[in-house]
Amino acid sequence: MAVERIAGAGNVLVPAYLALLSLGYEVRMERDRDGRETWSASGHELHLSASDPLELLGLHCLRTERGADWKAGEVEIRDFLDRFGYEAPA
């Protein structure tokens, strides 16, 4: 059986947008004078803000999986830093 591969690239932005719509979000994009985009999604008593639809969908998944208490605790942060070779902030 072949392994399906999906990469964070331009071809996932429209499917991510469509997924957000199917989840019941209202999605908007604003572009500032310098051309930078800010994407937002509102729904489910939640407002998400990111630089593209894929990040919005990731935030939705984060909130769905971890709940209202989505932030990482001290031990989780330390484990992440240790695992990926980062130094703890001073």
Secondary structure, DSSP 8 states (H G I E B T S, - for coil): -------SSGGGHHHHHHHHHHTT-EEEEEE-TTS-EEEEEEETTEEEEESSHHHHHHHHHHHHHH-S--S--HHHHHHHHHHHT-----
